[in-house]
């Protein structure tokens, strides 16, 4: 069984619709796939219907943007109650902060590049505007060749164009999702190329708050990081997962390039029942 529990669609910063992601998952030979758009669940129905049509098991999920003492943390959550008021309020604040941040970044960039808010909004479409859409607009202008290049050169933490934003404190977010029935996994915790990462003590705090798993196998982790994170997960009694973090043509990540084992998926499902 081939299981990929981290993908994105046009609901956030992917390039394919939720239905397209499910069709591509089937074409990639996946048996189980989660849609985990950033701070949004608006793709669930479309993805679920298409997954049924193409014979893929759909897992409803989300990737929540969080922080710990100024360090960005991404939290995956599966199967949470979409009607939960606390979750809804937390995500609404996060999406609003994304828009304010994006406008601030565009204002700074416009001093050096012919970038407009309209061009970025067009790139986002119905999705909440974020840095990936700014990156795509910069590609359209010929400033950079790819989205990845925009993040490497212009939009990364430490760049003079970088703007911080509000995000919920991660242990509070873990507890909120858990109360709503969610099964949470720490996404790409060793992705040092994206900026600062938290230490093992913070992961232990997250586990105490209800964290269930750690995304060990990810494109952004080298062999040493995978070994360290796997040992950390085992020591804390957390489930090891793996996933592609697929964004369509927006990034180099390919569906199924990293997978969650059937045993690990069963453990996530068991945590859901608890």
Backbone as CSV, one residue per row, in Angstrom:
resi,resn,N_x,N_y,N_z,CA_x,CA_y,CA_z,C_x,C_y,C_z
1,UNK,0.845,-1.197,0.000,0.000,0.000,0.000,0.883,1.249,0.000
2,UNK,0.620,2.175,-0.928,1.418,3.388,-1.068,0.607,4.578,-0.543
3,UNK,1.158,5.252,0.472,0.415,6.253,1.241,1.198,7.565,1.259
4,UNK,0.590,8.648,0.784,1.193,9.981,0.768,0.254,10.920,1.521
5,UNK,0.715,11.467,2.641,-0.166,12.217,3.540,0.136,13.721,3.594
6,UNK,0.665,14.284,2.486,0.978,15.718,2.490,0.963,16.226,1.056
7,UNK,-0.147,16.831,0.638,-0.266,17.397,-0.711,-1.022,18.720,-0.650
8,UNK,-0.857,19.512,-1.710,-1.495,20.831,-1.773,-2.167,21.039,-3.123
9,UNK,-3.237,21.822,-3.106,-3.999,22.126,-4.323,-4.110,23.638,-4.494
10,UNK,-4.890,24.055,-5.472,-5.119,25.479,-5.711,-5.895,26.145,-4.582
11,UNK,-6.428,25.362,-3.649,-7.077,25.952,-2.484,-6.055,26.718,-1.645
12,UNK,-4.787,26.288,-1.682,-3.740,27.079,-1.025,-2.672,27.442,-2.045
13,UNK,-1.569,26.712,-2.100,-0.470,27.120,-2.975,-0.038,26.034,-3.950
14,UNK,-0.897,25.058,-4.211,-0.617,24.090,-5.263,-1.073,24.606,-6.608
15,UNK,-0.701,23.908,-7.673,-1.068,24.352,-9.018,-2.195,23.535,-9.634
16,UNK,-2.600,22.443,-8.979,-3.698,21.627,-9.471,-4.898,21.721,-8.558
17,UNK,-6.088,21.592,-9.115,-7.294,21.608,-8.299,-7.305,20.387,-7.376
18,UNK,-8.142,20.376,-6.340,-8.236,19.189,-5.492,-8.529,17.919,-6.286
19,UNK,-9.412,18.016,-7.282,-9.715,16.845,-8.107,-8.500,16.417,-8.923
20,UNK,-7.774,17.374,-9.461,-6.576,17.041,-10.236,-5.537,16.336,-9.373
21,UNK,-5.383,16.781,-8.138,-4.418,16.144,-7.245,-4.800,14.684,-7.024
22,UNK,-6.083,14.416,-6.860,-6.519,13.033,-6.652,-6.290,12.189,-7.910
23,UNK,-6.551,12.768,-9.075,-6.313,12.016,-10.320,-4.815,11.735,-10.488
24,UNK,-4.002,12.733,-10.205,-2.557,12.542,-10.320,-2.056,11.517,-9.297
25,UNK,-2.689,11.482,-8.124,-2.318,10.496,-7.111,-2.600,9.085,-7.611
26,UNK,-3.753,8.915,-8.251,-4.084,7.599,-8.803,-3.093,7.213,-9.900
27,UNK,-2.752,8.178,-10.755,-1.797,7.915,-11.839,-0.414,7.577,-11.286
28,UNK,-0.087,8.115,-10.109,1.207,7.845,-9.483,1.212,6.526,-8.714
29,UNK,0.091,5.823,-8.724,0.022,4.534,-8.056,-0.193,4.607,-6.558
30,UNK,-0.721,5.734,-6.082,-0.989,5.861,-4.654,-2.315,5.189,-4.298
31,UNK,-2.362,4.627,-3.110,-3.583,3.998,-2.608,-4.315,4.890,-1.619
32,UNK,-3.558,5.688,-0.868,-4.114,6.593,0.141,-3.432,7.938,-0.018
33,UNK,-4.212,9.025,-0.013,-3.615,10.355,-0.161,-4.397,11.355,0.688
34,UNK,-3.672,12.248,1.351,-4.291,13.320,2.131,-4.122,14.641,1.391
35,UNK,-5.156,15.452,1.413,-5.056,16.825,0.931,-4.849,17.708,2.157
36,UNK,-3.747,18.443,2.191,-3.378,19.231,3.381,-3.070,20.661,2.989
37,UNK,-4.049,21.354,2.458,-3.829,22.742,2.061,-3.549,23.611,3.283
38,UNK,-2.808,24.685,3.059,-2.432,25.572,4.145,-3.651,26.294,4.714
39,UNK,-3.925,26.034,5.992,-4.927,26.781,6.757,-6.308,26.778,6.111
40,UNK,-6.625,25.748,5.332,-7.921,25.699,4.655,-8.350,24.257,4.401
41,UNK,-9.667,24.030,4.533,-10.243,22.708,4.250,-11.227,22.779,3.074
42,UNK,-11.186,23.861,2.321,-12.199,24.084,1.288,-12.105,23.089,0.128
43,UNK,-11.024,22.322,0.038,-10.909,21.350,-1.043,-11.392,19.955,-0.699
44,UNK,-11.840,19.752,0.523,-12.172,18.400,0.965,-13.252,17.714,0.119
45,UNK,-14.351,18.396,-0.116,-15.456,17.740,-0.824,-15.061,17.357,-2.249
46,UNK,-14.448,18.286,-2.954,-14.039,18.016,-4.329,-13.031,16.874,-4.386
47,UNK,-12.065,16.909,-3.486,-11.045,15.862,-3.461,-11.644,14.516,-3.115
48,UNK,-12.536,14.495,-2.145,-13.146,13.238,-1.715,-13.953,12.603,-2.836
49,UNK,-14.736,13.418,-3.533,-15.555,12.897,-4.628,-14.686,12.318,-5.736
50,UNK,-13.606,13.021,-6.090,-12.736,12.539,-7.161,-11.945,11.306,-6.718
51,UNK,-11.534,11.291,-5.456,-10.811,10.121,-4.943,-11.685,8.875,-5.039
52,UNK,-12.955,9.009,-4.702,-13.881,7.876,-4.846,-13.957,7.423,-6.293
53,UNK,-13.992,8.393,-7.210,-14.143,8.069,-8.632,-12.918,7.357,-9.195
54,UNK,-11.728,7.676,-8.685,-10.503,7.091,-9.243,-9.945,5.957,-8.390
55,UNK,-10.654,5.607,-7.319,-10.238,4.461,-6.523,-9.105,4.705,-5.556
56,UNK,-9.007,5.946,-5.051,-7.988,6.287,-4.056,-8.696,6.588,-2.736
57,UNK,-8.132,6.131,-1.635,-8.707,6.473,-0.333,-8.281,7.885,0.044
58,UNK,-9.245,8.727,0.367,-8.978,10.131,0.688,-8.909,10.332,2.191
59,UNK,-7.896,11.066,2.628,-7.759,11.452,4.032,-7.890,12.973,4.112
60,UNK,-8.904,13.494,4.795,-9.055,14.940,4.923,-8.030,15.516,5.885
61,UNK,-7.307,16.532,5.442,-6.266,17.100,6.293,-6.079,18.578,6.066
62,UNK,-5.103,19.119,6.762,-4.787,20.541,6.680,-3.354,20.726,7.154
63,UNK,-2.698,21.784,6.697,-1.384,22.168,7.224,-1.539,23.537,7.867
64,UNK,-1.371,23.581,9.174,-1.587,24.802,9.937,-0.252,25.508,10.168
65,UNK,-0.201,26.775,9.851,0.999,27.587,10.070,1.048,28.011,11.533
66,UNK,2.104,27.609,12.246,2.243,27.886,13.673,3.614,28.515,13.943
67,UNK,3.850,28.854,15.200,5.143,29.397,15.612,5.490,28.915,17.012
68,UNK,6.787,28.965,17.305,7.273,28.798,18.681,8.422,29.774,18.876
69,UNK,8.170,30.801,19.666,9.182,31.827,19.943,9.807,32.373,18.667
70,UNK,8.960,32.684,17.723,9.407,33.297,16.481,9.856,32.337,15.404
71,UNK,9.915,31.043,15.707,10.324,30.046,14.719,9.086,29.445,14.067
72,UNK,9.076,29.414,12.747,7.936,28.885,12.005,7.862,27.368,12.149
73,UNK,6.665,26.866,12.387,6.397,25.430,12.483,5.136,25.133,11.691
74,UNK,5.177,24.071,10.890,3.990,23.648,10.159,3.450,22.361,10.770
75,UNK,2.168,22.379,11.042,1.509,21.270,11.730,0.455,20.654,10.822
76,UNK,0.616,19.376,10.520,-0.399,18.648,9.761,-1.448,18.099,10.722
77,UNK,-2.713,18.155,10.307,-3.781,17.563,11.104,-4.712,16.803,10.172
78,UNK,-5.095,15.600,10.590,-5.973,14.750,9.799,-7.267,14.460,10.569
79,UNK,-8.367,14.422,9.830,-9.663,13.956,10.342,-10.287,14.851,11.412
80,UNK,-9.822,16.081,11.597,-10.446,16.910,12.627,-11.852,17.334,12.203
81,UNK,-12.653,17.738,13.180,-14.028,18.179,12.948,-14.007,19.539,12.265
82,UNK,-14.463,19.582,11.041,-14.414,20.824,10.280,-15.331,21.903,10.855
83,UNK,-16.314,21.508,11.682,-17.265,22.468,12.240,-16.825,23.000,13.601
84,UNK,-15.687,22.538,14.111,-15.248,22.961,15.433,-14.995,24.469,15.462
85,UNK,-15.615,25.150,16.426,-15.539,26.616,16.470,-14.129,27.115,16.765
86,UNK,-13.410,26.443,17.663,-12.063,26.893,18.003,-11.118,26.762,16.808
87,UNK,-11.254,25.664,16.063,-10.433,25.485,14.865,-10.770,26.557,13.835
88,UNK,-12.059,26.781,13.636,-12.489,27.781,12.654,-11.933,29.161,12.988
89,UNK,-11.999,29.536,14.261,-11.518,30.861,14.663,-10.000,30.969,14.507
90,UNK,-9.280,29.914,14.870,-7.824,29.926,14.752,-7.403,30.084,13.293
91,UNK,-8.062,29.349,12.400,-7.693,29.404,10.987,-8.073,30.738,10.358
92,UNK,-9.174,31.319,10.802,-9.576,32.618,10.266,-8.526,33.683,10.581
93,UNK,-8.004,33.671,11.800,-6.959,34.622,12.177,-5.699,34.413,11.345
94,UNK,-5.356,33.158,11.126,-4.146,32.842,10.371,-4.273,33.280,8.917
95,UNK,-5.428,33.019,8.307,-5.615,33.426,6.905,-5.587,34.944,6.762
96,UNK,-6.219,35.654,7.705,-6.202,37.115,7.660,-4.772,37.642,7.764
97,UNK,-3.982,37.014,8.636,-2.589,37.438,8.798,-1.789,37.178,7.529
98,UNK,-2.110,36.097,6.824,-1.417,35.799,5.565,-1.622,36.923,4.545
99,UNK,-2.838,37.422,4.468,-3.143,38.478,3.497,-2.396,39.760,3.855
100,UNK,-2.428,40.142,5.132,-1.719,41.361,5.557,-0.224,41.236,5.281
101,UNK,0.321,40.039,5.561,1.742,39.825,5.322,2.065,39.926,3.833
102,UNK,1.223,39.294,3.010,1.473,39.312,1.571,1.464,40.743,1.033
103,UNK,0.515,41.549,1.495,0.471,42.950,1.046,1.744,43.699,1.456
104,UNK,2.214,43.426,2.667,3.426,44.092,3.131,4.633,43.673,2.294
105,UNK,4.723,42.401,1.942,5.836,41.927,1.118,5.785,42.567,-0.270
106,UNK,4.591,42.624,-0.848,4.453,43.232,-2.171,4.864,44.699,-2.124
107,UNK,4.487,45.402,-1.076,4.869,46.819,-0.945,6.393,46.976,-0.936
108,UNK,7.082,46.087,-0.221,8.540,46.170,-0.154,9.164,45.818,-1.503
109,UNK,8.656,44.756,-2.127,9.199,44.328,-3.415,8.976,45.362,-4.512
110,UNK,7.842,46.067,-4.439,7.502,47.019,-5.499,8.503,48.156,-5.624
111,UNK,9.304,48.367,-4.573,10.333,49.404,-4.658,11.458,49.006,-5.595
112,UNK,11.621,47.689,-5.828,12.720,47.211,-6.659,12.280,46.490,-7.934
113,UNK,11.028,46.030,-7.951,10.528,45.263,-9.092,9.144,45.779,-9.486
114,UNK,8.760,45.645,-10.764,7.449,46.135,-11.208,6.319,45.186,-10.802
115,UNK,6.225,44.900,-9.513,5.252,43.951,-8.984,4.048,44.697,-8.444
116,UNK,2.853,44.202,-8.737,1.623,44.821,-8.246,0.807,43.810,-7.451
117,UNK,-0.022,44.342,-6.554,-0.908,43.466,-5.785,-1.886,42.749,-6.707
118,UNK,-2.341,43.421,-7.733,-3.271,42.796,-8.663,-2.690,41.557,-9.319
119,UNK,-1.420,41.614,-9.698,-0.773,40.459,-10.335,-0.678,39.288,-9.368
120,UNK,-0.376,39.584,-8.108,-0.274,38.531,-7.100,-1.649,37.939,-6.812
121,UNK,-2.663,38.802,-6.678,-4.020,38.321,-6.419,-4.522,37.457,-7.567
122,UNK,-4.190,37.823,-8.786,-4.580,37.011,-9.940,-3.945,35.628,-9.856
123,UNK,-2.709,35.573,-9.407,-2.016,34.293,-9.272,-2.676,33.416,-8.203
124,UNK,-3.195,34.043,-7.149,-3.820,33.293,-6.061,-5.206,32.788,-6.423
125,UNK,-5.912,33.536,-7.265,-7.274,33.138,-7.597,-8.159,33.178,-6.369
126,UNK,-8.861,32.077,-6.085,-9.761,32.020,-4.938,-9.048,31.660,-3.647
127,UNK,-7.766,31.291,-3.728,-7.012,30.893,-2.542,-6.582,32.117,-1.739
128,UNK,-6.267,31.892,-0.461,-5.695,32.947,0.361,-4.300,33.281,-0.164
129,UNK,-4.035,34.559,-0.394,-2.751,34.966,-0.969,-1.621,34.668,0.008
130,UNK,-0.527,34.104,-0.519,0.634,33.820,0.298,1.911,34.020,-0.492
131,UNK,3.034,33.729,0.139,4.335,33.905,-0.521,4.464,33.113,-1.823
132,UNK,3.919,31.890,-1.925,4.045,31.169,-3.195,3.428,31.924,-4.370
133,UNK,2.342,32.642,-4.122,1.712,33.394,-5.210,2.560,34.616,-5.585
134,UNK,3.212,35.209,-4.589,4.158,36.282,-4.884,5.314,35.730,-5.716
135,UNK,5.790,34.558,-5.346,6.872,33.922,-6.104,6.456,33.693,-7.553
136,UNK,5.232,33.206,-7.757,4.753,32.953,-9.114,4.672,34.250,-9.924
137,UNK,4.253,35.329,-9.268,4.189,36.619,-9.965,5.584,37.103,-10.336
138,UNK,6.566,36.827,-9.492,7.953,37.189,-9.815,8.480,36.356,-10.986
139,UNK,8.060,35.098,-11.048,8.418,34.267,-12.207,7.814,34.861,-13.474
140,UNK,6.550,35.268,-13.398,5.883,35.871,-14.560,6.629,37.108,-15.057
141,UNK,7.214,37.855,-14.126,7.949,39.070,-14.496,9.354,38.771,-15.011
142,UNK,9.800,37.527,-14.871,11.151,37.178,-15.287,12.217,37.521,-14.261
143,UNK,11.794,37.855,-13.043,12.752,38.194,-11.994,13.528,36.958,-11.561
144,UNK,12.832,35.826,-11.500,13.431,34.537,-11.138,12.886,33.483,-12.097
145,UNK,13.605,32.372,-12.280,13.135,31.364,-13.233,12.061,30.434,-12.684
146,UNK,12.040,30.219,-11.356,11.105,29.268,-10.766,10.637,29.768,-9.405
147,UNK,9.576,29.144,-8.911,9.100,29.457,-7.564,10.169,29.147,-6.528
148,UNK,10.814,28.009,-6.663,11.863,27.646,-5.710,12.975,28.695,-5.687
149,UNK,13.330,29.216,-6.864,14.372,30.240,-6.925,13.936,31.507,-6.199
150,UNK,12.660,31.844,-6.282,12.154,33.023,-5.580,12.305,32.861,-4.073
151,UNK,12.015,31.652,-3.581,12.161,31.418,-2.150,13.631,31.392,-1.741
152,UNK,14.476,30.868,-2.598,15.899,30.801,-2.280,16.540,32.183,-2.244
153,UNK,16.141,33.049,-3.181,16.849,34.310,-3.371,16.164,35.522,-2.739
154,UNK,14.829,35.514,-2.698,14.107,36.738,-2.359,13.190,36.594,-1.145
155,UNK,12.467,35.504,-1.028,11.401,35.390,-0.036,11.782,34.612,1.208
156,UNK,13.018,34.174,1.301,13.450,33.365,2.440,13.621,34.219,3.690
157,UNK,13.486,33.622,4.875,13.801,34.347,6.112,15.223,34.897,6.052
158,UNK,15.384,36.119,6.509,16.693,36.765,6.439,16.834,37.705,5.266
159,UNK,15.999,37.528,4.245,16.006,38.445,3.116,15.420,39.791,3.548
160,UNK,15.863,40.855,2.917,15.319,42.167,3.265,13.872,42.322,2.814
161,UNK,13.381,41.369,2.019,11.985,41.397,1.595,11.085,40.538,2.490
162,UNK,11.690,39.848,3.435,10.919,38.937,4.283,10.122,39.724,5.312
163,UNK,8.861,39.318,5.527,7.994,39.953,6.522,7.405,38.862,7.406
164,UNK,7.551,38.956,8.718,6.963,37.954,9.614,5.448,38.107,9.673
165,UNK,4.782,37.141,10.279,3.327,37.201,10.348,2.833,36.490,11.590
166,UNK,1.570,36.750,11.935,0.956,36.064,13.067,0.750,34.590,12.750
167,UNK,0.963,33.757,13.763,0.601,32.346,13.683,0.374,31.866,15.107
168,UNK,-0.522,30.911,15.306,-0.778,30.431,16.667,0.441,29.718,17.251
169,UNK,0.574,29.769,18.559,1.636,29.046,19.245,1.402,27.554,19.055
170,UNK,2.447,26.815,18.746,2.270,25.453,18.234,1.657,24.495,19.242
171,UNK,2.028,24.570,20.512,1.425,23.630,21.461,-0.063,23.911,21.638
172,UNK,-0.441,25.190,21.585,-1.864,25.531,21.653,-2.599,25.005,20.425
173,UNK,-1.948,25.103,19.253,-2.565,24.601,18.021,-2.734,23.087,18.066
174,UNK,-1.715,22.383,18.577,-1.819,20.927,18.713,-3.013,20.575,19.594
175,UNK,-3.123,21.252,20.737,-4.224,20.964,21.655,-5.578,21.290,21.033
176,UNK,-5.649,22.396,20.291,-6.906,22.775,19.641,-7.339,21.729,18.632
177,UNK,-6.407,21.284,17.788,-6.749,20.272,16.787,-7.100,18.946,17.443
178,UNK,-6.409,18.607,18.527,-6.690,17.343,19.205,-8.085,17.353,19.805
179,UNK,-8.471,18.474,20.428,-9.823,18.567,20.997,-10.885,18.428,19.924
180,UNK,-10.541,18.830,18.693,-11.478,18.725,17.574,-11.409,17.359,16.891
181,UNK,-10.689,16.421,17.481,-10.607,15.077,16.919,-9.494,14.896,15.917
182,UNK,-8.614,15.886,15.770,-7.547,15.798,14.787,-6.375,14.952,15.263
183,UNK,-5.719,14.324,14.298,-4.492,13.570,14.543,-3.364,14.395,13.944
184,UNK,-2.462,14.912,14.790,-1.487,15.898,14.343,-0.108,15.291,14.130
185,UNK,0.585,15.819,13.110,1.937,15.393,12.742,2.768,16.646,12.478
186,UNK,3.976,16.683,13.004,4.897,17.804,12.807,5.482,17.680,11.399
187,UNK,5.172,18.647,10.523,5.612,18.601,9.133,7.068,19.055,9.001
188,UNK,7.840,18.331,8.206,9.248,18.628,7.872,9.996,19.383,8.982
189,UNK,10.133,18.769,10.157,10.734,19.481,11.301,12.216,19.754,11.168
190,UNK,12.899,19.083,10.229,14.327,19.301,10.065,14.688,20.104,8.835
191,UNK,13.734,20.858,8.307,13.951,21.605,7.060,14.750,22.874,7.334
192,UNK,16.023,22.724,7.609,16.861,23.869,7.973,17.048,24.860,6.830
193,UNK,16.889,24.405,5.590,17.028,25.323,4.457,15.925,26.370,4.434
194,UNK,14.839,26.116,5.134,13.720,27.062,5.174,13.901,28.116,6.264
195,UNK,14.867,27.905,7.145,15.069,28.829,8.253,15.354,28.069,9.536
196,UNK,15.222,28.746,10.651,15.489,28.115,11.945,14.483,27.010,12.235
197,UNK,14.936,25.975,12.928,14.046,24.897,13.347,14.116,24.758,14.863
198,UNK,13.077,24.165,15.439,13.021,24.030,16.896,13.809,22.803,17.345
199,UNK,14.213,22.812,18.600,14.955,21.706,19.164,14.059,20.578,19.645
200,UNK,14.706,19.516,20.096,13.974,18.324,20.522,13.045,18.603,21.699
201,UNK,13.421,19.530,22.570,12.585,19.824,23.737,11.221,20.362,23.323
202,UNK,11.185,21.125,22.227,9.909,21.660,21.749,9.034,20.537,21.194
203,UNK,9.654,19.584,20.503,8.889,18.439,20.001,8.311,17.658,21.177
204,UNK,9.072,17.545,22.259,8.566,16.870,23.453,7.369,17.624,24.034
205,UNK,7.422,18.959,24.024,6.292,19.756,24.494,5.066,19.520,23.608
206,UNK,5.297,19.459,22.302,4.202,19.200,21.376,3.589,17.819,21.630
207,UNK,4.446,16.828,21.904,3.954,15.481,22.195,3.098,15.490,23.449
208,UNK,3.524,16.247,24.460,2.751,16.343,25.697,1.393,16.989,25.440
209,UNK,1.336,17.905,24.463,0.074,18.581,24.135,-0.851,17.725,23.277
210,UNK,-0.328,16.604,22.739,-1.181,15.719,21.947,-0.676,15.397,20.564
211,UNK,0.546,15.828,20.216,1.120,15.485,18.916,1.190,13.966,18.767
212,UNK,0.876,13.466,17.577,0.845,12.031,17.336,2.033,11.554,16.507
213,UNK,2.501,12.363,15.562,3.546,11.886,14.665,4.542,12.948,14.245
214,UNK,5.613,12.489,13.604,6.665,13.345,13.056,6.896,12.932,11.603
215,UNK,6.887,13.901,10.706,7.136,13.637,9.287,8.655,13.489,9.106
216,UNK,9.113,12.265,9.157,10.553,11.978,9.100,11.058,11.977,7.665
217,UNK,10.367,11.258,6.796,10.820,11.113,5.406,10.224,12.221,4.547
218,UNK,11.074,13.183,4.217,10.656,14.373,3.467,11.839,14.836,2.633
219,UNK,11.551,15.416,1.495,12.599,15.892,0.583,13.594,16.824,1.275
220,UNK,13.142,17.597,2.240,14.013,18.570,2.891,14.899,17.972,3.975
221,UNK,14.817,16.657,4.195,15.635,15.999,5.214,16.688,15.110,4.562
222,UNK,17.947,15.287,4.947,18.974,14.372,4.470,18.979,13.114,5.335
223,UNK,19.850,12.182,5.035,19.869,10.907,5.752,20.142,11.100,7.237
224,UNK,21.042,12.010,7.557,21.360,12.246,8.969,20.154,12.794,9.717
225,UNK,19.434,13.736,9.083,18.247,14.301,9.720,17.162,13.237,9.887
226,UNK,17.002,12.387,8.887,15.993,11.329,8.990,16.325,10.378,10.136
227,UNK,17.610,10.069,10.282,18.010,9.206,11.381,17.749,9.844,12.729
228,UNK,18.099,11.114,12.856,17.895,11.814,14.125,16.412,11.948,14.448
229,UNK,15.624,12.351,13.454,14.198,12.548,13.688,13.479,11.228,13.964
230,UNK,13.920,10.161,13.295,13.332,8.859,13.558,13.585,8.411,14.984
231,UNK,14.813,8.616,15.460,15.154,8.256,16.830,14.368,9.113,17.828
232,UNK,14.218,10.398,17.499,13.444,11.292,18.360,11.992,10.831,18.445
233,UNK,11.406,10.508,17.300,10.024,10.036,17.285,9.878,8.771,18.123
234,UNK,10.790,7.836,17.937,10.720,6.587,18.693,10.837,6.848,20.193
235,UNK,11.736,7.737,20.559,11.939,8.028,21.971,10.742,8.674,22.634
236,UNK,9.964,9.428,21.856,8.784,10.112,22.390,7.494,9.323,22.168
237,UNK,7.623,8.148,21.549,6.431,7.348,21.278,5.563,7.928,20.186
238,UNK,6.182,8.628,19.234,5.442,9.248,18.134,5.556,8.397,16.873
239,UNK,4.591,8.541,15.986,4.543,7.784,14.740,5.451,8.442,13.705
240,UNK,6.278,7.650,13.029,7.093,8.158,11.920,6.261,8.163,10.643
241,UNK,6.180,9.295,9.972,5.486,9.354,8.691,6.435,9.844,7.600
242,UNK,5.978,9.766,6.360,6.711,10.293,5.216,5.729,10.764,4.170
243,UNK,6.125,11.756,3.389,5.198,12.309,2.404,5.946,13.149,1.380
244,UNK,5.235,13.481,0.309,5.856,14.225,-0.787,5.842,15.732,-0.592
245,UNK,4.817,16.258,0.132,4.612,17.714,0.195,4.432,18.247,-1.229
246,UNK,3.579,17.585,-1.969,3.370,17.869,-3.394,2.646,19.197,-3.606
247,UNK,3.134,19.999,-4.554,2.523,21.280,-4.911,2.235,21.379,-6.413
248,UNK,2.196,20.264,-7.119,2.012,20.336,-8.562,3.277,20.818,-9.243
249,UNK,3.114,21.692,-10.227,4.278,22.202,-10.956,4.987,23.326,-10.207
250,UNK,4.448,23.701,-9.034,5.033,24.810,-8.294,6.361,24.477,-7.645
251,UNK,6.596,23.190,-7.340,7.845,22.777,-6.718,8.306,21.476,-7.348
252,UNK,9.548,21.100,-7.041,10.114,19.887,-7.632,9.540,18.611,-7.021
253,UNK,8.896,18.704,-5.883,8.379,17.529,-5.187,7.434,16.726,-6.077
254,UNK,7.566,15.408,-6.045,6.746,14.512,-6.851,5.902,13.621,-5.950
255,UNK,4.681,13.364,-6.354,3.791,12.502,-5.589,4.440,11.150,-5.337
256,UNK,4.382,10.698,-4.096,4.884,9.384,-3.748,6.383,9.286,-3.586
257,UNK,7.116,10.409,-3.674,8.574,10.306,-3.563,9.002,9.925,-2.140
258,UNK,8.174,10.237,-1.166,8.331,9.735,0.201,6.956,9.258,0.666
259,UNK,6.936,8.179,1.424,5.673,7.544,1.767,5.578,7.247,3.263
260,UNK,4.338,7.098,3.732,4.056,6.626,5.083,3.790,5.129,5.008
261,UNK,4.381,4.370,5.896,4.193,2.920,5.871,2.767,2.559,6.292
262,UNK,2.268,1.408,5.833,0.939,0.957,6.279,0.842,0.842,7.798
263,UNK,1.904,0.388,8.451,1.881,0.266,9.908,1.750,1.639,10.569
264,UNK,2.471,2.627,10.039,2.386,3.975,10.593,0.988,4.559,10.367
265,UNK,0.429,4.312,9.192,-0.914,4.817,8.917,-1.925,4.184,9.862
266,UNK,-1.770,2.890,10.125,-2.662,2.214,11.070,-2.543,2.835,12.461
267,UNK,-1.323,3.235,12.830,-1.128,3.872,14.130,-1.809,5.238,14.185
268,UNK,-1.767,5.985,13.094,-2.485,7.263,13.040,-3.988,7.043,13.177
269,UNK,-4.487,6.042,12.491,-5.921,5.735,12.586,-6.296,5.315,14.000
270,UNK,-5.433,4.566,14.654,-5.701,4.149,16.022,-5.742,5.351,16.956
271,UNK,-4.859,6.328,16.715,-4.865,7.555,17.522,-6.156,8.325,17.288
272,UNK,-6.661,8.260,16.084,-7.935,8.924,15.787,-9.043,8.325,16.634
273,UNK,-9.059,7.034,16.774,-10.116,6.382,17.553,-10.005,6.710,19.037
274,UNK,-8.780,6.950,19.520,-8.612,7.297,20.925,-9.057,8.721,21.224
